[in-house]
């Protein structure tokens, strides 16, 4: 949810309120209704392998990414993606900073790993 947004009729008010807009929490969820299995099937057919083999290949690539990633938060995100790939039901991207965070601070962030920590980013399956 957001706060400190000026929703008067003119766009200038909204634009000027940008630095004061606060992020409290946000969640973006995807519930699979057969898209992922169909994509996996199409990818497997294109490569001439089984769906299980395709999942194993993608999972192995994700596992390599997890082992190479120095940031715990990124490794946790990759692990959640791996779980979703193996059992594609629902996946959610969530940010919930400990304190409301101004959008302007996000815009100024230069280090993606630090930004993920500040946002308290996580992926749930």
N, C-alpha and C positions, 0 to 999 in steps of 0.2 A: 504494500500500500504506500501511497505517496502523500506528502503534506506540503503546505505552504505554496499552493498553486493558485495563481490569480487567474480566474476564469471569466473575467469581464469580457465584453464583446469584442474588444480590439486585440489584434495579434501582438501589438507592441507590449501590452501589459503582460501577456504570457511570456514573451521573450525576455522581458526585464525581470520576471520572477524566476527565471531559470537558475541563477546562482543560489536562490533560497529554497528550491524544491528539495525535499528530503525523501530519501528512500528508507522505509521502515522494513519492508519485506516484499519479496516477489517470488512467485513460483510459476514455472512453465512446465506443463506436463504433457506427455504424449502417451496415449493409450493405443497400443497396436491392435488393429483389426484385420490382420493377415498381411499387411504390407511387407513387414520384415521377412517373414518366411517366403513370400513371393519374390522379393529381391534376392534373397539368398539362393533360391532355386534358380532364378535367371542367371545369376553370377556363376553358379556351379555348372549349369548347362553350357554356358559360354566357354568355360574352362575345361569342360569334359570330365568333371569330377562329381562326387556325390555331395549332397548338401552337408552331411556330417563332416566330410573332408574340408569343405569350404569354411565351415564354422571353426574347425580346428586350425586352419591356416590363419584366419582373421584373429582368432584367440591367441595364437602363437605370436602374431605381430603385436597385439595389445600387451601380451606378457613381456615382450622385449621392451616395449615402451615403458611399462611399469618398472622394470628392472633398471632401465637407463635414466629414468626421471629422478632428479635429485629432490624435487619438492614433494613432500608427503601428500599435499592436497591434490596435486596432479595425478599421483599414483592412485589415490583413492577414487578419483574421477574415472580413470582408466579401468579400474577394477569394477566399478559400477556399470560401466559400458559393457565390459566383458560378461557380466552377469545378465544384463539385458539381452545381449546377443544370444546367449545360450537359452534364455527363457523370455522371449519378447512379449511381455504383457504391458508394463507401464514403466516409463522413466520420467523423472522430474528433475529439473534444474532449479535449485533454490538458492536465493541469497537472503540472508537475515543478519545484517550487521548488528553488533551488540548495542550500538546506539544509532539513532537515525543519522544517515549519511547524506550530506549535500551532493547533488549531482555534479556540481562544479569540482568537487574533490575527485570524483571518478574520472572526469575529463582530464584532470591534471596528472593522473597516475601514469607513471612511466614503466614500472615494473609489474608485469602481469601476475607474477606469483604473489607479490605483496598485495595487489588489488584483490585477488581471490581470498586472501586471509582477511583483509579489511571487510570485505563483503560477507564473510563467513559463508563462502560458496560451498555447496555440496550437491552431489547427485544421488538421488535415491531411486532404487528399483523395487 
